[in-house]
Amino acid sequence: MPYLVSLLLVVVGLVVLAVLVVPVLRSLRRFAVASRTLRAHTGDRAGLLRARTAALRVAVAERRGGNLDEPSSPRTI
């Protein structure tokens, strides 16, 4: 009958392990959702920043009469 004590200890250990692992998995899932949301938001903001930078470069080049893809006539305001 000594195997019965060992089997009981293994079962109790597995139950304790399950009780400890379930909250950790829930926390990891919440962290993954938050991380995904942050990456999406940061990517959107970075894209907007790149677009604004490109528009500013075009505006500066037009104002200086820089070399754009096609020759343009002087602008009058």
C-alpha atoms as an extended CHARMM CRD file, in Angstrom:
* protein
*
        77  EXT
         1         1  MET       CA              0.0000000000        0.0000000000        0.0000000000  PROA      1               0.0000000000
         2         2  PRO       CA              2.9070000000        2.4860000000        0.0530000000  PROA      2               0.0000000000
         3         3  TYR       CA              2.1970000000        3.2690000000       -3.5980000000  PROA      3               0.0000000000
         4         4  LEU       CA             -1.1850000000        4.6730000000       -2.5710000000  PROA      4               0.0000000000
         5         5  VAL       CA              0.4860000000        7.4280000000       -0.5210000000  PROA      5               0.0000000000
         6         6  SER       CA              2.7570000000        8.2720000000       -3.4700000000  PROA      6               0.0000000000
         7         7  LEU       CA             -0.2030000000        8.3650000000       -5.8350000000  PROA      7               0.0000000000
         8         8  LEU       CA             -2.1160000000       10.6230000000       -3.4370000000  PROA      8               0.0000000000
         9         9  LEU       CA              0.8610000000       12.9920000000       -3.1830000000  PROA      9               0.0000000000
        10        10  VAL       CA              1.1580000000       13.1590000000       -6.9740000000  PROA      10              0.0000000000
        11        11  VAL       CA             -2.5450000000       13.9600000000       -7.3300000000  PROA      11              0.0000000000
        12        12  VAL       CA             -2.3750000000       16.6530000000       -4.6360000000  PROA      12              0.0000000000
        13        13  GLY       CA              0.7200000000       18.1110000000       -6.3030000000  PROA      13              0.0000000000
        14        14  LEU       CA             -1.0420000000       18.2640000000       -9.6740000000  PROA      14              0.0000000000
        15        15  VAL       CA             -4.0530000000       19.9960000000       -8.1220000000  PROA      15              0.0000000000
        16        16  VAL       CA             -1.8280000000       22.5730000000       -6.4110000000  PROA      16              0.0000000000
        17        17  LEU       CA              0.0520000000       23.1060000000       -9.6660000000  PROA      17              0.0000000000
        18        18  ALA       CA             -3.2130000000       23.6620000000      -11.5600000000  PROA      18              0.0000000000
        19        19  VAL       CA             -4.4000000000       26.1410000000       -8.9270000000  PROA      19              0.0000000000
        20        20  LEU       CA             -1.1700000000       28.1120000000       -9.3020000000  PROA      20              0.0000000000
        21        21  VAL       CA             -0.9160000000       27.9420000000      -13.1060000000  PROA      21              0.0000000000
        22        22  VAL       CA             -4.4400000000       29.1100000000      -13.9990000000  PROA      22              0.0000000000
        23        23  PRO       CA             -4.0530000000       32.6700000000      -12.6250000000  PROA      23              0.0000000000
        24        24  VAL       CA             -0.6340000000       32.9830000000      -14.2440000000  PROA      24              0.0000000000
        25        25  LEU       CA             -2.0870000000       32.0040000000      -17.6190000000  PROA      25              0.0000000000
        26        26  ARG       CA             -4.8730000000       34.5630000000      -17.1990000000  PROA      26              0.0000000000
        27        27  SER       CA             -2.3370000000       37.2660000000      -16.4000000000  PROA      27              0.0000000000
        28        28  LEU       CA             -0.2680000000       36.3110000000      -19.4420000000  PROA      28              0.0000000000
        29        29  ARG       CA             -3.3490000000       36.5270000000      -21.6460000000  PROA      29              0.0000000000
        30        30  ARG       CA             -4.1560000000       40.0180000000      -20.3240000000  PROA      30              0.0000000000
        31        31  PHE       CA             -0.5480000000       41.0650000000      -20.8690000000  PROA      31              0.0000000000
        32        32  ALA       CA             -0.6250000000       39.7500000000      -24.4550000000  PROA      32              0.0000000000
        33        33  VAL       CA             -3.7880000000       41.7260000000      -25.2080000000  PROA      33              0.0000000000
        34        34  ALA       CA             -2.3170000000       44.8930000000      -23.7160000000  PROA      34              0.0000000000
        35        35  SER       CA              0.9430000000       44.3850000000      -25.6080000000  PROA      35              0.0000000000
        36        36  ARG       CA             -0.8910000000       43.8730000000      -28.9110000000  PROA      36              0.0000000000
        37        37  THR       CA             -2.9470000000       47.0100000000      -28.3290000000  PROA      37              0.0000000000
        38        38  LEU       CA              0.1440000000       49.0530000000      -27.4900000000  PROA      38              0.0000000000
        39        39  ARG       CA              1.9980000000       47.8160000000      -30.6040000000  PROA      39              0.0000000000
        40        40  ALA       CA             -0.9660000000       48.6920000000      -32.8210000000  PROA      40              0.0000000000
        41        41  HSD       CA             -1.3270000000       52.1550000000      -31.2950000000  PROA      41              0.0000000000
        42        42  THR       CA              2.4060000000       52.8390000000      -31.5190000000  PROA      42              0.0000000000
        43        43  GLY       CA              2.4900000000       51.6500000000      -35.1340000000  PROA      43              0.0000000000
        44        44  ASP       CA             -0.3890000000       53.9400000000      -36.0380000000  PROA      44              0.0000000000
        45        45  ARG       CA              1.2610000000       56.9170000000      -34.3790000000  PROA      45              0.0000000000
        46        46  ALA       CA              4.5950000000       56.1710000000      -36.0560000000  PROA      46              0.0000000000
        47        47  GLY       CA              2.8740000000       55.9780000000      -39.4300000000  PROA      47              0.0000000000
        48        48  LEU       CA              1.2440000000       59.3490000000      -38.8750000000  PROA      48              0.0000000000
        49        49  LEU       CA              4.5870000000       60.8130000000      -37.8420000000  PROA      49              0.0000000000
        50        50  ARG       CA              6.2690000000       59.4610000000      -41.0050000000  PROA      50              0.0000000000
        51        51  ALA       CA              3.4880000000       60.9410000000      -43.1440000000  PROA      51              0.0000000000
        52        52  ARG       CA              3.7970000000       64.3280000000      -41.4600000000  PROA      52              0.0000000000
        53        53  THR       CA              7.5730000000       64.2790000000      -41.8820000000  PROA      53              0.0000000000
        54        54  ALA       CA              7.2330000000       63.4790000000      -45.5780000000  PROA      54              0.0000000000
        55        55  ALA       CA              4.7150000000       66.2970000000      -46.0420000000  PROA      55              0.0000000000
        56        56  LEU       CA              7.0320000000       68.7050000000      -44.2530000000  PROA      56              0.0000000000
        57        57  ARG       CA              9.9460000000       67.7000000000      -46.4870000000  PROA      57              0.0000000000
        58        58  VAL       CA              7.8380000000       68.3080000000      -49.5780000000  PROA      58              0.0000000000
        59        59  ALA       CA              6.7120000000       71.6910000000      -48.2810000000  PROA      59              0.0000000000
        60        60  VAL       CA             10.2820000000       72.7350000000      -47.4780000000  PROA      60              0.0000000000
        61        61  ALA       CA             11.5130000000       71.5530000000      -50.8680000000  PROA      61              0.0000000000
        62        62  GLU       CA              8.7560000000       73.4820000000      -52.6320000000  PROA      62              0.0000000000
        63        63  ARG       CA              9.5140000000       76.6000000000      -50.6280000000  PROA      63              0.0000000000
        64        64  ARG       CA             13.2490000000       76.4180000000      -51.3620000000  PROA      64              0.0000000000
        65        65  GLY       CA             12.6470000000       75.5480000000      -54.9820000000  PROA      65              0.0000000000
        66        66  GLY       CA             14.3740000000       72.2310000000      -54.4110000000  PROA      66              0.0000000000
        67        67  ASN       CA             14.5350000000       69.3440000000      -56.7930000000  PROA      67              0.0000000000
        68        68  LEU       CA             11.2350000000       67.5100000000      -56.8150000000  PROA      68              0.0000000000
        69        69  ASP       CA             10.2520000000       64.7110000000      -59.1570000000  PROA      69              0.0000000000
        70        70  GLU       CA              9.0050000000       67.0910000000      -61.8130000000  PROA      70              0.0000000000
        71        71  PRO       CA             10.0600000000       70.6480000000      -62.5380000000  PROA      71              0.0000000000
        72        72  SER       CA              7.5720000000       73.2080000000      -61.3240000000  PROA      72              0.0000000000
        73        73  SER       CA              6.9930000000       76.8240000000      -62.0230000000  PROA      73              0.0000000000
        74        74  PRO       CA              7.5560000000       79.3990000000      -59.2830000000  PROA      74              0.0000000000
        75        75  ARG       CA              4.5920000000       79.6970000000      -56.9750000000  PROA      75              0.0000000000
        76        76  THR       CA              2.9250000000       82.9780000000      -56.2880000000  PROA      76              0.0000000000
        77        77  ILE       CA              1.0930000000       83.6390000000      -53.1140000000  PROA      77              0.0000000000
